[in-house]
């Protein structure tokens, strides 16, 4: 292990050079933070970090101080894009300076890659996400995002919307993944969210996005009983979708809500969400959350009308043109 020998020194140590046990205290505190602040079970994600650190297969660094790790950050690359997956520093040592040491190492490492042309990140636990200085500001754009949530006690009382009798609703099916990818790419064409997540800008990218939601725990465990498709009854064409996950035993999360451009403002989004919320309540969930870009005022207004309120503000970061 390449930890610094001086007990009072501070250093960045590659994650490939440490043991999973070196991160145990950090990951345990991070699990508690996600549970307390966001009603989110972070254990599956923490276990993945342990697994890949143990395999020496995770890029990033641990911040080492006084003979132990006090924080970590990891990043991945896919195609020509880099992603900062997570960053966390123990509360005892939490500061923008310590976080920036880890962020700068991640951003600089990816910028040095001959293949990476864009870096994205949405870091829920980053402190003071809007006013703080960040590495390489000359290449950086920030976008405000809302973490919203609501209780589900009133979900069953939401009345059917104007689209309730004009669409067909079907449970999510993997057979519809390609249709879903085409829908997402069309729905987000020219949209602010395409500037935040470039997977929205193409059908192949949207296909990877759907696969990540369904197969991996980053947005919780995919929950098919509360995931619905809206079809035009005249031709069976997919006009909307709502995908849901479970982020704790009694907490749901709406991972994606979108409607085809020609069908927007017709009530399809409301009806999809109403059915998803009811299904989550039937499962025993008492709370549900979602994230939305603050500039997407139409979506924020709909969510507030359905009982959601802003619980936390965070930022989406994009470094590009470096």
N, C-alpha and C positions, 0 to 999 in steps of 0.2 A: 504494500500500500504506500502511495506517495504522499502521505501526510507530512506536513512540515515538522521538522525535528525540534524546533524551538517552541516550547510550550506557550510562549507569549506572542508568537507570530501569527499573522493572518495571511491566508493564502487561498487561492482557488485551486482545487484539486479535481482533475477529471473524474467524472462518475465511473469511468472504466477502471479507475485505480483504487476504488474503495469497495467495501463489503456492504451488502444490504443492511446488516446490523448497524452500520455507522449512521444510517438514516432513521433508525427506529424512533428515536425521541422526536425528531422533526415530523415524521409522518403521523405519529400518534397525536401530536398536538394539532397538526393540520386536519386530521379527521375530526377532532373535537371542534375546531373552528368552523368547518363546513356544516357540521351538525347543528351547532349553536346559532350560527349567523344565517344559514340558508336552508335549514331543515333537509340537509342533503347527506346521504351516506357516501362518504368519500372512500370507504374501505376498498371497493373493487379497483379504483384507480390507484390507490396506494399499493395494493398488492401487485399491480402490473409494474409499477416503478421498482418494487423490490425484485420482482422476477427478472426484469431486463437488466437491472444493475448486477444481479447475480450472474447473468449470462455475459456480462461485460459488453452489452449491446446497446447501451443508452448513451447518446451524446449529451454533454452538458457538464456542469461543475457543481461541486459542493463547496461551500464557503467554510473554511476551517479557522477556528479561533480558540486559543488556549487549549489546544490538544484535542478538540472535538469538532464535529460538523455542527454548524448552527443554521445552515440554510442550504437550499439546493435549487437548481434550475435545469430543466432538460429541454431539448429541442430535437425536431425531426425534419427531414427534407423529403419532399415528394415532387417528382418532375423538376420544375424550375422554381419551386416555392419552398421556403422554410417556414416552419411553425414553431413558436415557443409554446410548449405544451403546458408548463406550470412553473411557478416560482413560489417559494415559501421560505421565510426566515422566522426563527423562533421569536416569540413575543419579547423575551428578555433582551434580544439584540436587534429588534426590528427598527429599521430606519431606512429612509430613501437611499442613503449612501450604500448600505449593505445590499439592498435590493439592486441598486444600479451596478454594483460590481458584478453581480451575477448576470444581469441583463446585458451589460456591455460585452461580457465574454460570449454570451450566446449570439448576439447580433453580429459582433465582429467575426466570430467563427463562420457564420453562414455567409456573411458578405465576402469572405475570402474564398468561398467555394466558386469554382469557375462556372458552375451550373445554376446556382441560385440567383434569381433576378428579383425576387419579391419575398418579403417576410411579413407574416401575419401573427397576431396574438390577441387573445382576449383573456386577461388575467384577473379573475374574480377577487383574489385576495391581495392585490397590489394596493398599497396605501397611497392615498392622495393622488388618484390616477390622472387628474386633469391639470393641476398647477405645477406639478413636479417637472424637473428637467429629466430628459431621457437621453440615452446614448444616440448619437448620430441624428440630431434633430433636423439637420438639413435635408434628410430623406424621409422624414416622418410625417404622417397624417394621423390625427386622432378623431375618433367618432364616439359620441356619447351613447351609451346603451343603458336601458332600464332592466333591472331584475324585478319583475312584478309577481305578486302572488295574491291568492284569495282563499277563503275558506269554502268548503264544499257543502255546507249545511243548506245553503239556498239554491244549490245547483238544480235540484229537481223542480224548483219553482220557476225557473226561467221559462217563459212562454215560447212555444214554437214561433219561429221567425217567418218572414214573408216568403222564404224559399222552401219552407218545409214540404209543401205539396207540389213543388215544381222541379224537384230533383230526386234522383235515386241515390240513396246512401247504401254503400256496401262496406263490409269489414275490409281492412287492409289485406292485400294478397301479394305475395312475392311475384306472382305472375304479372303484376302491374308495375314492377319496378321501372321498366323502360318508359312506360307512359308517364310515370311520376317524374322521372328525370326530364322528360320533354316539357312537362307542365311547369316544373320549377324553373328551368332555363327561360321559358317564355314569360312566366310571371315576374321574374326579376330583371328582365331586359331593361337597361337604363335606370334601374332602381339603385338607391343609395346602398342597399345591402350587397349589391354586386361589387361595390368599391371596398367593402369590408371583407367579404369572402368571395374570392374569384371563382370558386367552384360553381357559383350561381350563374356564371357567364356562359357556360357551355353545357351541352347534354352530357358529354363524358364526365365533366366535373360534377354536375348534379347527380350523376349515377354513383360516383364515389361518395358524395355527401349522403345519399340515401343509404348506401351500404354501411357507412360508418355509424349511422343512427341505429340501424337494425341489428348490426352484429357486434358493436363495441360499446363499452360502458361509459364513454366520455360524457354522454348526456343521460346517464342512467340506463337501466335495463329496459329495452324496448318492450312495450306492452300492447300487443296486438288487439286485445278486446276493446281498447279505447282509441284505436287508430282507424280512421274512416276515409273513404273515397266518395266524392260526389260525382255523379254521372248525369249527363244530359239524357233524359228519358227518350228523346227523339232518335238519337243515334248512338247512345252508349259512350260518347266521348268523355274522357276525364276532364272535369272542370274545376276540381278543387280537392284538397287533401288536408288531413290533420293527423299528425303522428304524435304519439304519446309514449312516455316512459315512466318507470317508477324509480324515484331517487331515494326513497326510504320505504319502509313497510307501509306507511300510511300517508305517503306524500307522492303526488304525481307531478309530471312536468310535461308541458306541451312543447315538443321539440321543433315542430314545423307546422305552420298554417299558411297555406297559399291558395290563391284562386286564379284561374286563367284570366288574362287581360280582358277578354270580351265578356267575362261574367262577373267582373268586380263590381262592387256596390249594388249587388242584387240580393244580399242576405245569405249567400252560400257560406261565407266564413263564419258568420254567427251560428248557423245551423250545425255546421261541422263541430264547432267548439262546444255548443250546447250538448250535443250527443256525447262528445268525448268527456266532458265534465260529469255528465250523468253516469257514464260507464265507470269512471274512476271512483265516483261516490258509491256505486254498487259494489265495487271491489273492496270498499272499506277505507278508502282514502278520505282524510278530512281537510287536506290542504292541497293546493296545486300552484305551480309557478310557471313562468315563461320568461323569455328575454326578448326584447324588441329594441330596435334602434330609435333613439329619442326623436330623430327627425322624421320618422314614419308616423306622422300625426294621425292619419286615418286609422292605422292599426291601434295606436295608443288609445284613441277615443273609443274604438270598439271594445277594447279590453277593459277600459274603465267602466263602460256602460254595463259590462257583464260582471262587474264587481271586483276587478283586479285593482290593486293599488301599487305604487312604486315603493319597493322595499329597500332597494340598493341601487346606486349609480356606479357604473364601471365604464371602462373605456375599451374600445377596439383600436389596436395600433396596426398601422401598415407602414413598413419601410419599403421604398421602391425607387427606381431610377438611380441606384448607386453604382 
